[in-house]
Amino acid sequence: MRKSIFLLFILIGFSACQEDQQPKPKGYLALDYPPHTYEKVFLNCPFYFEKNQMANISPAMKENYCWFNLEYPLLNGTIFITYKPIDNNLEELLIDAQKMPLQHTIKADAINMKEYIDERHRVFGNFYEVSGDAASQAQFYITDSIRHFLTGSAYFNVQPNYDSIVPAAAYLKKDIRHLMESVRWEVSTQ
């Protein structure tokens, strides 16, 4: 019995000498992305714009040359761009574009809409910032209200985990806002 008690005290003594376990402070990813450097892009489309030099352009559909993707290999993300001409369908295009962010309300914590108006260049639209574990972190549409309608959505090639993609999402959101601000429509002589 004495040996048992003695061993018990030795075990307690050894366990008492260990350091107290403390929770570790919160850590955040320190991701450094290259500075935003933009270049003009002229496709065979009725508009041009500026894109980040780190983004690669790839066609989304061979049939529709003005549907393309801006791929960001470093961020593992893509901005999907679609263009449609307006042909007595502006209301339908606006309704569809405004519904797109609502598809993410189940997973989104918040969806903030910012109106964009550039009367000088006839570029009008909305920019939607989505926060939370939604599939898309940003969406937009712009139009001249007469001939042109352009939409875009940012997605990452990973399962949505908002805390992990915040830096990359912020980077893409800045590029989307710049794209919106730099779009110039083809001037028609008709």
Backbone hydrogen bonds in HBPLUS format (Angstrom, degrees):
<---DONOR---> <-ACCEPTOR-->    atom                        ^
c    i                          cat <-CA-CA->   ^        H-A-AA   ^      H-
h    n   atom  resd res      DA  || num        DHA   H-A  angle D-A-AA Bond
n    s   type  num  typ     dist DA aas  dist angle  dist       angle   num
A0005-ILE N   A0001-MET O   3.03 MM   4  6.37 159.9  2.08 153.5 158.3     1
A0006-PHE N   A0002-ARG O   2.87 MM   4  6.01 159.9  1.91 149.8 156.0     2
A0007-LEU N   A0003-LYS O   2.91 MM   4  6.09 162.2  1.94 149.3 153.4     3
A0008-LEU N   A0004-SER O   2.93 MM   4  6.10 150.5  2.02 142.6 151.3     4
A0009-PHE N   A0005-ILE O   2.98 MM   4  6.29 155.5  2.05 149.9 155.4     5
A0010-ILE N   A0006-PHE O   3.03 MM   4  6.34 152.9  2.11 146.8 154.6     6
A0011-LEU N   A0007-LEU O   2.96 MM   4  6.19 163.4  1.99 151.2 154.9     7
A0012-ILE N   A0008-LEU O   2.99 MM   4  6.20 159.7  2.03 148.6 154.4     8
A0013-GLY N   A0009-PHE O   2.85 MM   4  5.97 151.8  1.93 142.3 150.7     9
A0014-PHE N   A0010-ILE O   2.93 MM   4  6.24 157.2  1.99 152.8 157.7    10
A0015-SER N   A0011-LEU O   3.02 MM   4  6.21 161.7  2.05 148.4 153.6    11
A0016-ALA N   A0012-ILE O   2.93 MM   4  5.99 139.9  2.10 141.8 152.5    12
A0017-CYS N   A0014-PHE O   3.29 MM   3  5.37 143.7  2.43  97.8 107.5    13
A0053-GLN N   A0037-THR O   2.75 MM  16  5.82 156.9  1.80 174.1 173.8    14
A0039-GLU N   A0051-LYS O   2.91 MM  12  5.62 151.1  2.00 152.1 159.7    15
A0051-LYS N   A0039-GLU O   2.93 MM  12  5.62 154.7  2.00 156.5 155.2    16
A0041-VAL N   A0049-PHE O   2.68 MM   8  5.51 154.8  1.74 174.0 173.7    17
A0049-PHE N   A0041-VAL O   3.36 MM   8  5.51 157.0  2.42 141.7 148.0    18
A0186-GLU N   A0046-PRO O   2.73 MM 140  4.80 149.6  1.82 140.6 130.8    19
A0048-TYR N   A0184-ARG O   3.02 MM 136  5.54 149.3  2.12 147.4 157.1    20
A0184-ARG N   A0048-TYR O   2.95 MM 136  5.54 155.3  2.01 154.0 157.8    21
A0055-ALA N   A0052-ASN O   3.08 MM   3  5.57 162.2  2.11 115.4 121.1    22
A0056-ASN N   A0071-GLU O   2.82 MM  15  5.02 160.8  1.86 144.9 148.6    23
A0071-GLU N   A0056-ASN O   2.73 MM  15  5.02 164.9  1.75 156.0 154.4    24
A0058-SER N   A0069-ASN O   2.97 MM  11  5.23 153.4  2.05 144.3 151.3    25
A0069-ASN N   A0058-SER O   2.73 MM  11  5.23 161.1  1.76 160.5 167.1    26
A0060-ALA N   A0067-TRP O   2.96 MM   7  5.34 169.6  1.97 128.4 126.6    27
A0067-TRP N   A0064-ASN O   3.14 MM   3  5.73 154.9  2.20 125.3 124.2    28
A0068-PHE N   A0081-ILE O   3.05 MM  13  5.37 141.8  2.20 136.4 147.9    29
A0081-ILE N   A0068-PHE O   2.83 MM  13  5.37 164.6  1.86 172.0 176.6    30
A0070-LEU N   A0079-ILE O   2.85 MM   9  5.03 164.3  1.87 147.2 152.6    31
A0079-ILE N   A0070-LEU O   2.89 MM   9  5.03 158.3  1.94 138.7 145.7    32
A0072-TYR N   A0077-GLY O   2.83 MM   5  5.26 167.6  1.85 166.1 162.1    33
A0075-LEU N   A0072-TYR O   3.10 MM   3  5.39 130.1  2.36 105.6 118.2    34
A0076-ASN N   A0072-TYR O   2.86 MM   4  5.84 121.7  2.21 147.6 164.9    35
A0077-GLY N   A0072-TYR O   3.25 MM   5  5.26 159.3  2.30 138.4 140.9    36
A0076-ASN N   A0073-PRO O   3.28 MM   3  4.90 141.6  2.43  90.5 101.4    37
A0157-ASN N   A0076-ASN O   2.83 MM  81  5.69 171.6  1.83 165.3 164.8    38
A0078-THR N   A0155-TYR O   2.80 MM  77  5.47 159.2  1.84 162.6 168.1    39
A0155-TYR N   A0078-THR O   2.87 MM  77  5.47 162.6  1.90 161.2 166.9    40
A0080-PHE N   A0153-SER O   2.79 MM  73  5.28 157.2  1.84 159.4 157.7    41
A0153-SER N   A0080-PHE O   3.02 MM  73  5.28 141.8  2.17 136.0 147.8    42
A0082-THR N   A0151-THR O   2.96 MM  69  5.33 161.4  2.00 144.9 148.4    43
A0151-THR N   A0082-THR O   2.89 MM  69  5.33 162.4  1.92 154.1 160.1    44
A0084-LYS N   A0149-PHE O   2.83 MM  65  5.27 160.2  1.87 158.4 163.9    45
A0149-PHE N   A0084-LYS O   3.03 MM  65  5.27 123.3  2.36 148.3 164.1    46
A0086-ILE N   A0147-ARG O   2.71 MM  61  4.67 166.6  1.73 122.9 125.5    47
A0093-LEU N   A0089-ASN O   2.96 MM   4  6.21 162.3  1.99 158.1 163.4    48
A0094-LEU N   A0090-LEU O   2.87 MM   4  6.07 159.3  1.91 154.7 160.3    49
A0095-ILE N   A0091-GLU O   2.98 MM   4  6.20 162.1  2.01 150.9 155.5    50
A0096-ASP N   A0092-GLU O   3.01 MM   4  6.22 167.3  2.03 151.3 154.6    51
A0097-ALA N   A0093-LEU O   2.94 MM   4  6.09 161.5  1.98 147.8 153.2    52
A0098-GLN N   A0094-LEU O   2.90 MM   4  6.05 151.1  1.99 148.7 156.3    53
A0099-LYS N   A0095-ILE O   3.01 MM   4  6.16 132.1  2.24 142.5 154.9    54
A0099-LYS N   A0096-ASP O   3.24 MM   3  5.16 134.0  2.47  93.2 105.6    55
A0100-MET N   A0096-ASP O   3.24 MM   4  6.46 140.1  2.41 144.1 153.1    56
A0102-LEU N   A0099-LYS O   2.90 MM   3  5.22 124.3  2.22 108.2 123.8    57
A0103-GLN N   A0100-MET O   3.18 MM   3  5.62 154.9  2.25 111.6 118.5    58
A0104-HIS N   A0101-PRO O   3.09 MM   3  5.75 165.4  2.11 117.8 122.5    59
A0105-THR N   A0102-LEU O   3.24 MM   3  5.32 170.8  2.25 111.1 111.7    60
A0108-ALA N   A0104-HIS O   2.86 MM   4  5.75 143.7  1.99 154.1 165.9    61
A0109-ASP N   A0131-SER O   2.61 MM  22  5.49 157.0  1.66 140.1 147.9    62
A0110-ALA N   A0131-SER O   3.32 MM  21  5.36 156.8  2.38 133.6 134.1    63
A0131-SER N   A0110-ALA O   2.92 MM  21  5.36 168.2  1.94 157.5 159.5    64
A0112-ASN N   A0129-GLU O   2.86 MM  17  5.14 160.2  1.90 152.6 154.7    65
A0129-GLU N   A0112-ASN O   2.81 MM  17  5.14 163.7  1.83 154.5 157.1    66
A0114-LYS N   A0127-PHE O   2.78 MM  13  5.13 155.2  1.84 147.9 156.5    67
A0127-PHE N   A0114-LYS O   2.80 MM  13  5.13 154.9  1.87 145.9 154.6    68
A0116-TYR N   A0125-GLY O   2.73 MM   9  5.06 168.4  1.75 144.3 141.5    69
A0125-GLY N   A0116-TYR O   2.84 MM   9  5.06 149.8  1.93 152.1 150.3    70
A0118-ASP N   A0123-VAL O   2.79 MM   5  5.06 142.6  1.93 153.7 163.4    71
A0122-ARG N   A0118-ASP O   2.89 MM   4  5.75 107.9  2.43 139.9 159.1    72
A0123-VAL N   A0118-ASP O   3.02 MM   5  5.06 163.5  2.05 136.6 141.4    73
A0122-ARG N   A0119-GLU O   3.27 MM   3  4.72 152.2  2.35  92.0 100.1    74
A0124-PHE N   A0143-THR O   2.88 MM  19  5.37 158.5  1.93 153.6 160.9    75
A0143-THR N   A0124-PHE O   2.75 MM  19  5.37 142.0  1.89 147.8 160.6    76
A0126-ASN N   A0141-TYR O   3.06 MM  15  5.68 138.9  2.23 144.9 157.1    77
A0141-TYR N   A0126-ASN O   3.07 MM  15  5.68 148.2  2.18 154.7 161.3    78
A0128-TYR N   A0139-GLN O   2.68 MM  11  5.08 177.2  1.68 165.1 164.0    79
A0139-GLN N   A0128-TYR O   2.99 MM  11  5.08 152.6  2.07 140.4 147.9    80
A0130-VAL N   A0137-GLN O   2.91 MM   7  4.67 173.4  1.91 131.9 130.8    81
A0154-ALA N   A0138-ALA O   2.88 MM  16  5.37 161.2  1.91 161.3 160.5    82
A0140-PHE N   A0152-GLY O   2.89 MM  12  5.32 152.4  1.97 151.5 152.1    83
A0152-GLY N   A0140-PHE O   3.00 MM  12  5.32 151.5  2.08 145.5 142.8    84
A0142-ILE N   A0150-LEU O   2.80 MM   8  5.31 153.7  1.87 153.9 162.0    85
A0150-LEU N   A0142-ILE O   2.84 MM   8  5.31 173.4  1.84 165.0 166.5    86
A0144-ASP N   A0148-HIS O   3.37 MM   4  5.72 148.7  2.47 135.8 139.6    87
A0164-SER N   A0161-ASN O   2.88 MM   3  5.58 133.5  2.10 121.5 133.4    88
A0165-ILE N   A0161-ASN O   3.23 MM   4  6.47 146.8  2.35 149.4 158.5    89
A0166-VAL N   A0162-TYR O   3.11 MM   4  5.89 120.1  2.49 154.1 162.7    90
A0169-ALA N   A0165-ILE O   2.75 MM   4  5.84 163.9  1.78 167.1 172.9    91
A0170-ALA N   A0166-VAL O   2.93 MM   4  6.05 159.5  1.97 153.7 158.3    92
A0171-TYR N   A0167-PRO O   3.10 MM   4  6.32 151.8  2.19 142.4 150.0    93
A0172-LEU N   A0168-ALA O   3.00 MM   4  6.32 160.3  2.04 152.3 156.6    94
A0173-LYS N   A0169-ALA O   2.88 MM   4  6.06 156.2  1.93 149.7 156.8    95
A0174-LYS N   A0170-ALA O   3.14 MM   4  6.36 153.0  2.22 143.5 149.2    96
A0175-ASP N   A0171-TYR O   3.25 MM   4  6.60 154.0  2.32 142.2 149.1    97
A0176-ILE N   A0172-LEU O   2.83 MM   4  6.15 152.4  1.91 153.0 161.2    98
A0177-ARG N   A0173-LYS O   2.97 MM   4  6.21 165.4  1.99 150.8 154.1    99
A0178-HIS N   A0174-LYS O   3.01 MM   4  6.25 154.6  2.08 143.9 151.2   100
A0179-LEU N   A0175-ASP O   2.87 MM   4  6.10 155.3  1.94 145.8 152.8   101
A0180-MET N   A0176-ILE O   2.92 MM   4  6.22 164.7  1.95 156.7 159.9   102
A0181-GLU N   A0177-ARG O   3.02 MM   4  6.24 156.3  2.07 146.0 152.3   103
A0182-SER N   A0178-HIS O   2.91 MM   4  6.04 133.5  2.13 145.0 157.4   104
A0182-SER N   A0179-LEU O   3.15 MM   3  5.16 132.9  2.38  96.1 109.0   105
A0183-VAL N   A0179-LEU O   3.12 MM   4  6.16 123.5  2.46 150.9 161.3   106
